[in-house]
Amino acid sequence: MDHFHYRQGLLHAEEVPLAAIAAAVGTPFYCYSSATIERHLAAFRTGLAGLDTLVCYALKANSNQAVIATLARGGAGADVVSGGELERALRAGVPAERIVFSGVGKTAEEMAQALAAGILQFNVESEPELLALDAVARRLGKRAAIALRVNPDVDAGTHDKITTGRKENKFGIAIEAAPRLYRQAAGLSGLRPASIAMHIGSQLTDLRPFEAAFGRLRDLALRLRRDGIALERLDLGGGLGIPYGRETPPTPADYALLVRRLFGDLGLRLMFEPGRLIVGNAGILVSRVLYVKQAGRRFVVCDAAMNDLLRPAMYDAWHAVVPLNEPAPGAPLAPADLVGPVCESADVFAKERALPPLGAGDLIALRTAGAYGAVMASTYNTRPLLPEVLVRGHEFFTVRPRQTLEALIGQDRLPPWLSQRPAKGAA
Ligand SMILES: *Cc1c(COP(=O)(O)O)cnc(C)c1O
């Protein structure tokens, strides 16, 4: 459920007509709905009521300061995967004791930064990382609370590029190796084993992989308990899918029932790292049609492109396309390819999609673009990063202005041998 809807024939974000935002900031732009973000956080928590939980929003899905701050106000923590994201979380007001640091390649500098900030937990993904973190912590006179991120070797049944819990994926530590590594960690004075972490993939639309993975996680928790490892919590990761089109992912309530059944009796705090579920449907990408090109097929060329929203090119993702002006009832739908201006054949948002009549100047929205949208944008083709706008009720605010060409090109530097103008007479 989201708060983007037609009202008197015009697509609104909450109470704000999107055409008004387009007039203010130009196109293309990202628009996020505060009410939708808050609603998804609440929906995720409702089923877990009564359990001791901490929801650590996975920042990588959408790391705009205003989005993080909205969630921090709602009491969410943060799951970060870089020193940059750690800084973003802290600046947006997430308390350090609600921050968990994930990722396979943390540098010593990032570890030191996180230890100095006093974060809750490091999710460690390999034995060398375990030793490196121990060394950094001892050097700083600290003890790092850790979870080992275990890989349960479960196929999440999602797109290959977003599955993470199989043996051949680079993520985590084989679950069979975990007991030995926990014993080793317990003997290192810079570390304090406090938790087990797991994250098997993204956009899961079936509970069964979760059930299989969580069962293994439960067995491991009981085993470690017998081994005398004093766990305080479990980190169940993120990955719950959302409806982009016709998918019917499990509801947060179904997911919560599973969690309760498998972990409710352990007396451990339960942590979660949802990203997409919180912000995916809370964002849209608004674009303007530049040309309609009839070349055997109908190509609708719009001013947004794959550099602005990479998901269709990268993950074959399907995004609903809707005009900002509601089509008349019974308006004819005909197949069209919605494409951007970037010089790549992969710059296609929708192929042979049944779309209403569209003409140059019309505004359209790609829905469900709040997660892994703006954060994955690049400036390919020297296209400035898009503005991001946050709506709350009747208000809207530009939470990131459009990048200027000066900011984009002005970062380049000429070496001395190119900075003099060519001598007079040079060809
Ligand atoms: C990406 C990621 C998440 C968030 O995944 P979603 O599918 O967006 O919920 C959570 N935890 C880790 C470790 C991740 O890498």
The ligand as an SDF file (V2000), in Angstrom:
LIG
                    3D

 15 15  0  0  0  0  0  0  0  0999 V2000
   20.7960   -5.3860    0.9490 C   0  0  0  0  0  0  0  0  0  0  0  0
   20.8070   -5.8920    2.3330 C   0  0  0  0  0  0  0  0  0  0  0  0
   19.6710   -5.7690    3.1340 C   0  0  0  0  0  0  0  0  0  0  0  0
   18.3740   -5.1970    2.6370 C   0  0  0  0  0  0  0  0  0  0  0  0
   17.7610   -6.0150    1.7070 O   0  0  0  0  0  0  0  0  0  0  0  0
   16.2610   -5.7010    1.2130 P   0  0  0  0  0  0  0  0  0  0  0  0
   15.9820   -6.7300    0.2100 O   0  0  0  0  0  0  0  0  0  0  0  0
   16.2870   -4.3270    0.6420 O   0  0  0  0  0  0  0  0  0  0  0  0
   15.3920   -5.7980    2.4050 O   0  0  0  0  0  0  0  0  0  0  0  0
   19.7500   -6.2190    4.4420 C   0  0  0  0  0  0  0  0  0  0  0  0
   20.8840   -6.7640    4.9370 N   0  0  0  0  0  0  0  0  0  0  0  0
   22.0010   -6.9060    4.1900 C   0  0  0  0  0  0  0  0  0  0  0  0
   23.2090   -7.5000    4.7860 C   0  0  0  0  0  0  0  0  0  0  0  0
   21.9910   -6.4830    2.8660 C   0  0  0  0  0  0  0  0  0  0  0  0
   23.0920   -6.6240    2.1080 O   0  0  0  0  0  0  0  0  0  0  0  0
  1  2  1  0
  2  3  1  0
  2 14  2  0
  3  4  1  0
  3 10  2  0
  4  5  1  0
  5  6  1  0
  6  7  2  0
  6  8  1  0
  6  9  1  0
 10 11  1  0
 11 12  2  0
 12 13  1  0
 12 14  1  0
 14 15  1  0
M  END
$$$$
